[in-house]
Amino acid sequence: MDESRMELLSVNVGLPREVDWKGERILTGIFKDPVTGSVRVRGHNLDGDRQADLSVHGGPWKAVYAYPSEHYAYWREELPEADLPWGAFGENLTTVGLDESLRIGDVIAIGTATFAVTEPRLPCSKLAVRFARPDMPKRFLASRRSGFYLRVVGEGELAAGDPIHCLERGVDDVTVADVVELFAEERDDRQLLQRAVDAAALRPKWRERFATRLRAVEGAEP
């Protein structure tokens, strides 16, 4: 996280649309387009934006998805044939100066809205649809460039060009990157698992998952 220059580069919204994928019609909200001017932040999304599958996106814990603009250089090398405008990864907010070193529970302000960092974005089949590449979810996870979801703490308005301010650091020593590593590697890091279980700002589903892992690690110890 580069606190010397934190800025909202682009605001991207879109409504769910049907697309053809592997002979089926699929409803997805991953296609986002940059918009100009102020955008209202609501409790579960931005004005002009909707999620298609609320079982994996949206809701209070995953109301807004942010993705660091710095990751685009990596993807332009990895996917030289792909068109990569801001919002290409389905993010609502393309940011400057933020990354996965953010702690779960960090509170940030953009415009007149405030948010809390909740969890990483995990790759799903909609990334494959977006890029027309079946291997995209696996590549996304391997890159460790997950971006992060935000919970709306205070409604307001924001616009591209707004500075981003870190108002409060999360009290739990667990970063977005830590959660990605625990998920991707299935590592039996007892200390990190314990910190994740104890992280009050982490969504209960994650804490339960890591508590199960921790019990298994402890049960396997001599």
C-alpha positions as CSV (number, residue, x, y, z in Angstrom):
1,M,0.0,0.0,0.0
2,D,1.5,3.3,-1.1
3,E,0.0,5.9,1.2
4,S,1.9,8.7,-0.6
5,R,-0.4,8.3,-3.7
6,M,-3.7,6.7,-3.2
7,E,-6.4,7.6,-5.8
8,L,-9.5,6.2,-7.4
9,L,-8.5,5.9,-11.1
10,S,-11.8,4.6,-12.6
11,V,-15.4,3.9,-11.5
12,N,-16.9,0.9,-13.4
13,V,-20.5,-0.3,-13.4
14,G,-22.6,-2.7,-15.4
15,L,-25.9,-4.6,-15.3
16,P,-26.1,-8.4,-15.7
17,R,-26.2,-9.6,-19.3
18,E,-26.6,-13.0,-21.0
19,V,-23.6,-14.3,-23.0
20,D,-22.9,-17.5,-24.8
21,W,-20.3,-19.8,-23.2
22,K,-19.7,-23.4,-24.2
23,G,-23.1,-23.8,-25.8
24,E,-25.1,-22.2,-23.0
25,R,-26.6,-18.9,-22.2
26,I,-25.0,-17.6,-19.0
27,L,-26.1,-14.5,-16.9
28,T,-23.1,-12.6,-15.6
29,G,-22.4,-9.2,-14.1
30,I,-18.7,-9.2,-14.8
31,F,-18.8,-6.8,-17.7
32,K,-18.2,-3.3,-16.3
33,D,-17.6,0.0,-18.1
34,P,-16.0,3.1,-16.8
35,V,-18.3,6.0,-16.1
36,T,-17.7,9.7,-15.6
37,G,-19.0,12.0,-12.9
38,S,-20.2,11.2,-9.4
39,V,-21.6,7.8,-8.6
40,R,-23.8,7.1,-5.6
41,V,-22.6,4.4,-3.2
42,R,-25.5,2.3,-1.8
43,G,-25.4,-0.3,0.9
44,H,-24.9,-3.3,-1.4
45,N,-23.6,-1.7,-4.7
46,L,-23.1,1.4,-6.7
47,D,-25.8,3.1,-8.7
48,G,-25.9,1.6,-12.2
49,D,-24.3,-1.7,-11.0
50,R,-25.8,-5.1,-10.1
51,Q,-24.4,-8.6,-9.5
52,A,-25.9,-11.6,-11.2
53,D,-25.2,-14.3,-8.8
54,L,-25.7,-13.1,-5.2
55,S,-24.5,-16.4,-3.8
56,V,-20.9,-15.5,-4.7
57,H,-20.9,-11.8,-5.3
58,G,-22.6,-8.8,-3.7
59,G,-24.3,-8.6,-0.4
60,P,-23.0,-6.6,2.6
61,W,-19.6,-8.3,2.7
62,K,-18.9,-8.1,-1.0
63,A,-20.8,-4.9,-2.0
64,V,-18.0,-3.3,-4.0
65,Y,-15.0,-4.9,-5.7
66,A,-11.7,-3.0,-6.1
67,Y,-8.7,-3.9,-8.2
68,P,-5.3,-2.3,-8.2
69,S,-4.4,-0.6,-11.5
70,E,-0.8,-1.6,-11.0
71,H,-1.8,-5.3,-11.7
72,Y,-2.7,-4.4,-15.3
73,A,0.9,-4.3,-16.4
74,Y,1.3,-7.9,-15.4
75,W,-1.8,-9.0,-17.2
76,R,-0.9,-7.1,-20.4
77,E,2.3,-9.2,-20.5
78,E,0.4,-12.4,-19.6
79,L,-2.5,-11.7,-22.1
80,P,-1.0,-9.7,-24.9
81,E,-4.0,-10.4,-27.1
82,A,-6.6,-9.2,-24.6
83,D,-8.3,-5.9,-24.6
84,L,-7.8,-4.6,-21.0
85,P,-9.7,-1.4,-20.3
86,W,-10.3,-0.4,-16.7
87,G,-12.9,-2.6,-15.3
88,A,-11.7,-5.7,-17.3
89,F,-11.6,-7.9,-14.2
90,G,-15.1,-6.9,-13.1
91,E,-14.0,-4.4,-10.6
92,N,-16.1,-1.5,-9.6
93,L,-13.2,0.6,-8.5
94,T,-9.8,0.7,-10.2
95,T,-7.4,2.1,-7.7
96,V,-3.9,3.5,-7.4
97,G,-1.7,2.9,-4.4
98,L,-3.7,0.0,-2.8
99,D,-2.8,-3.7,-2.9
100,E,-3.3,-7.0,-1.2
101,S,-1.2,-5.9,1.8
102,L,-4.3,-4.2,3.1
103,R,-5.5,-5.7,6.3
104,I,-8.9,-7.2,6.7
105,G,-10.9,-4.5,8.5
106,D,-9.0,-1.5,7.2
107,V,-11.3,1.4,6.7
108,I,-10.8,3.7,3.7
109,A,-12.6,6.8,2.5
110,I,-13.2,7.7,-1.1
111,G,-15.2,10.8,-1.9
112,T,-17.9,11.0,0.8
113,A,-18.2,7.2,1.1
114,T,-16.4,4.9,3.5
115,F,-15.6,1.3,3.2
116,A,-14.1,-1.6,5.1
117,V,-11.8,-4.2,3.5
118,T,-13.4,-7.7,3.9
119,E,-11.8,-10.3,1.8
120,P,-10.0,-11.2,-1.5
121,R,-11.9,-11.9,-4.7
122,L,-11.6,-15.6,-5.5
123,P,-11.6,-16.7,-9.2
124,C,-14.7,-18.1,-10.6
125,S,-16.0,-19.3,-14.0
126,K,-17.1,-15.8,-14.9
127,L,-13.5,-14.8,-15.4
128,A,-13.3,-17.6,-18.0
129,V,-16.4,-16.2,-19.7
130,R,-15.0,-12.6,-19.6
131,F,-11.7,-13.5,-21.2
132,A,-13.0,-16.4,-23.3
133,R,-10.2,-18.5,-21.7
134,P,-11.1,-21.7,-19.7
135,D,-7.7,-21.4,-17.9
136,M,-8.3,-17.9,-16.6
137,P,-9.6,-18.7,-13.1
138,K,-6.5,-20.9,-12.5
139,R,-4.2,-18.2,-13.8
140,F,-5.9,-15.5,-11.8
141,L,-5.4,-17.4,-8.6
142,A,-1.8,-18.3,-9.4
143,S,-1.0,-14.6,-10.0
144,R,-2.0,-13.8,-6.4
145,R,-3.4,-10.5,-7.8
146,S,-6.9,-11.0,-6.3
147,G,-8.0,-7.5,-5.6
148,F,-10.3,-7.1,-2.7
149,Y,-13.9,-6.7,-1.7
150,L,-15.3,-3.8,0.3
151,R,-18.2,-3.5,2.7
152,V,-20.0,-0.1,2.7
153,V,-19.6,1.5,6.1
154,G,-21.1,4.9,5.1
155,E,-23.0,5.7,1.9
156,G,-21.9,8.6,-0.2
157,E,-20.7,9.6,-3.6
158,L,-17.4,9.1,-5.4
159,A,-15.8,9.8,-8.7
160,A,-12.7,9.0,-10.7
161,G,-9.9,11.2,-9.5
162,D,-10.9,11.2,-5.9
163,P,-8.1,10.7,-3.4
164,I,-8.3,7.6,-1.2
165,H,-7.6,8.0,2.6
166,C,-6.9,5.2,5.0
167,L,-9.0,6.2,8.1
168,E,-8.3,3.2,10.3
169,R,-6.0,0.1,10.2
170,G,-7.7,-3.2,10.9
171,V,-6.9,-4.5,14.4
172,D,-6.3,-8.0,13.2
173,D,-2.9,-8.8,11.7
174,V,-4.4,-10.6,8.7
175,T,-4.0,-9.2,5.2
176,V,-5.9,-9.8,2.0
177,A,-2.8,-11.6,0.7
178,D,-2.8,-13.9,3.8
179,V,-6.3,-15.1,3.1
180,V,-5.4,-15.8,-0.6
181,E,-2.3,-17.8,0.5
182,L,-4.3,-19.8,3.0
183,F,-6.9,-20.6,0.3
184,A,-4.6,-21.2,-2.6
185,E,-1.8,-23.2,-0.8
186,E,-4.0,-24.9,1.8
187,R,-0.9,-24.3,4.0
188,D,-0.9,-25.7,7.5
189,D,0.5,-22.5,9.0
190,R,-0.9,-22.8,12.5
191,Q,-0.1,-19.3,13.6
192,L,-1.6,-17.7,10.5
193,L,-4.7,-20.0,10.7
194,Q,-5.2,-18.9,14.3
195,R,-4.9,-15.2,13.4
196,A,-7.5,-15.7,10.6
197,V,-9.9,-17.6,13.0
198,D,-9.6,-14.7,15.5
199,A,-10.0,-11.9,12.9
200,A,-13.4,-10.4,13.8
201,A,-13.5,-8.4,10.6
202,L,-13.3,-11.5,8.4
203,R,-16.5,-13.0,7.1
204,P,-17.8,-15.8,9.3
205,K,-17.7,-18.3,6.4
206,W,-13.9,-17.8,6.1
207,R,-13.4,-18.0,9.8
208,E,-15.3,-21.3,10.0
209,R,-13.3,-22.7,7.1
210,F,-10.0,-21.8,8.7
211,A,-11.2,-23.1,12.1
212,T,-11.9,-26.5,10.5
213,R,-8.4,-26.5,9.0
214,L,-6.9,-25.5,12.4
215,R,-8.6,-28.3,14.2
216,A,-7.3,-30.7,11.6
217,V,-3.7,-29.4,12.1
218,E,-3.9,-29.6,15.8
219,G,-5.4,-33.1,15.7
220,A,-2.5,-34.2,13.4
221,E,0.2,-32.9,15.7
222,P,2.0,-35.5,17.9
